[in-house]
Amino acid sequence: NKYKTPKYRLVVRFTNRDVICQIVAADLDHDVCLASAYSHELPNYGLKVGLTNYSAAYCTGLLLARRVNAKFGLEYEGNTDVNGEDYNVEQEGDRRPFKALLDVGLRRTTTGARLFGALKGATDGGLDVPHNERRFPGSVKDEDTNEWEYDPDV
């Protein structure tokens, strides 16, 4: 039934002490949260301090992607060679990867924002989130050619 097919959102929110990543679908009268990950869960996986920085946002997005793939029984492992390069998951077999659109809320989408750390973690974890590497840290606009260049080593 194409009329009731939901569009999923990757919701990323920051508090003073936490990073919150959720997969949310809109219903007629309310929103339904399918999966969530919080940065205060990261000490269980070995990350003890800095639960609101860029790397914690990346880890929280990665944790959410792993949970969503496990919940829906998807066999997408994601990026196994994590080197900072841009990664887009591709369809393998007959099941497509889980697709979600980034919901930034009231956050400013400046280049290098922590918000895009969660996006990078979710895409490296195997979710299909349409994006461009322009907003990741290390992206600079060349003054002469007006083209964006991405350096993942930053």
Secondary structure, DSSP 8 states (H G I E B T S, - for coil): -TTS---EEEEEEE-SS-EEEEEEEE-SSSEEEEEEEEGGGGGGGT--S-TTSHHHHHHHHHHHHHHHHHHTT------SS-SS-------BTTB---B-EEE-TT----TT-THHHHHHHHHHTT-B----GGGSTTEEE-TTT--EEE-TT-
